[in-house]
Amino acid sequence: MQGVLTGFAVIGVVIAVGYLIGLRGSLGEHGRDVLTKLAFNVASPALLFTTLARADLSVVFSSGLLVTMLSTAAVAGVFVVVGVVRGWGVGRTTIGALCSSYVNSGNLGIPISVYVLGNASLVAPVMLFQLVVVSPLALTILDLSGEGEKGPLWLRLLTPLRNPVALGSLAGVLVAGIGVRVPNPVMDPVTLIGNMAVPAVLIGFGISLRGSKMPGRGADRQPVFLSVVLKVVGQPVIAWVLGGAFGIHGAALLDVVVTSALPGAQNLYTYASRYRTGEGLARDSILLSTVLSVPVLVVIAALLG
């Protein structure tokens, strides 16, 4: 209980600071755009590199991760099918699928892992899976669907190698995989830059709330509703069922279900803003899933804890 409330309180305070900054106009008209570009092109790649470079990649191979992968694919697949049928477009459907399945494993998952699950490393498999597989795949789809993406096929296939977030993730995995220890004079400034990522994302998200309508209204009402239901209810229920089917019980099942019930990650709004697609969908879905996941996580902790 304490971990759930602590994690959400920290995020809420920083978002509120961003909202106040937006109201006062302290960063000017383009403040949010600058924070978004800073997070996407500089701070987030640095954070992903330092996180993955120090990670134990052996934690990836587990039955819990398989459940996470399947539950992620299931809810994202449902959103994609509905998005195709409803004609929501590639960009908006991709963002909606991410909001339905991409959990806040970093700035919220870590404190909840510490206070609820008792071990911060338990969220590592989910984080690695999302950083190494989900993010590069989704960003590649967004890159290839963009109007600015022209040129020969071979150049477009190299899109992941030109994406700063994907590059940061892949470089971190490479360093961890070959067992190289990056010298402190190199790692320390990269770590310092990476520390800007989470505050920049949260403050930019808070600024975006200024003057916005109540979440869940307008043209994005249907995709927002679908993504929130899939994220808050669908993903943890599927993880619970699959975990039981795979013989996962006790604390291990609690770990899988709690991480699946985490709300949508704030950096998804950064992706939406970077590609100018589904921004309202990302903002509203993240906000609603963050609020609604509080009672869901409390119930899960009570039932399985």
HELIX and SHEET records of a PDB file:
HELIX    1   1 GLN A    2  ARG A   24  1                                  23    
HELIX    2   2 GLY A   31  LEU A   38  1                                   8    
HELIX    3   3 ALA A   39  ALA A   43  3                                   5    
HELIX    4   4 SER A   44  ALA A   53  1                                  10    
HELIX    5   5 LEU A   57  VAL A   60  5                                   4    
HELIX    6   6 SER A   63  ARG A   86  1                                  24    
HELIX    7   7 VAL A   90  SER A  101  1                                  12    
HELIX    8   8 GLY A  109  ILE A  112  1                                   4    
HELIX    9   9 SER A  113  LEU A  117  3                                   5    
HELIX   10  10 ALA A  120  VAL A  123  5                                   4    
HELIX   11  11 ALA A  124  PHE A  129  1                                   6    
HELIX   12  12 GLN A  130  VAL A  134  3                                   5    
HELIX   13  13 SER A  135  SER A  145  1                                  11    
HELIX   14  14 LEU A  153  LEU A  157  1                                   5    
HELIX   15  15 THR A  159  ARG A  162  5                                   4    
HELIX   16  16 PRO A  164  ILE A  178  1                                  15    
HELIX   17  17 ASN A  184  GLY A  194  1                                  11    
HELIX   18  18 ALA A  197  SER A  208  1                                  12    
HELIX   19  19 GLY A  218  ASP A  220  5                                   3    
HELIX   20  20 ARG A  221  VAL A  229  1                                   9    
HELIX   21  21 LEU A  230  GLY A  234  3                                   5    
HELIX   22  22 GLN A  235  ALA A  245  1                                  11    
HELIX   23  23 GLY A  250  ALA A  261  1                                  12    
HELIX   24  24 ASN A  267  TYR A  275  1                                   9    
HELIX   25  25 GLU A  279  LEU A  304  1                                  26    
END                                                                             
